[in-house]
Amino acid sequence: MKVLLVEDEPGLVSVIVRGLTEAGMEVSVAADGNMGLEMAQTHSFDIIILDIMLPGMNGIQVCKEIRKQNDSVAILMLTALSSTENIVTGLNSGADDYLAKPFKFPELEARIRTLVRRSKIGSAPKNVISIAGLEVDTLSKTAKRDNKNIALTATEYHLLEYFAKNQNMVLSRIQILENVWDIDFNMGTNVVDVYVNYLRKKIDNGYDVKLIHTVFGMGYIFKEQAPDETSN
Ligand code: CA
């Protein structure tokens, strides 16, 4: 995880750098606002920790400038005063969260991890369901595995989307029939097995990690499972 720390207080910088490095993060430091902005614009970081009171450009201005070009990087503001006004100004300038000084180091680390996780989730397109290199795009109704397009018929696509939206759940043949074929009379669940086999050939054949699994006597389950787990 790459962290940019923009902070001018040497004592605090060394404490944060040591702690985050020990936690396995890669930390770059800028000691004033202008340098911080330049580094944020020229390098890629997972999170920027930004002090408000800085020499040169202050943290609020730096944050606004970063946000003009970059919506996705997580920004955690450090505020010396926990006054409501300071916090509101910080968040209005585009920061994701703030931490009031003085703070305990574990709190900083926890905030960083939460923000980075949240920003990663937020940046994934909401219409794409991903699992084990398979991407199902529910807008364009297409699928890829390891970036290779998979040609699917309409029924195969609907079956795949139903599986992808109901991962890790045992789905009976009747359930699949009702949801994918949209009929409530029993036309014979054989058709489900036939289509599951078509789909299997297209999305699982040739891949180590299989997604479609038969649950004997019950139906099917769609989940990520490496070959060495299949005996479970
Ligand atoms: Ca400062």
Residues whose N, C-alpha, C, O or C-beta is under 5 A from the ligand:
A	BS01	CA	D8 D51 M53 L54
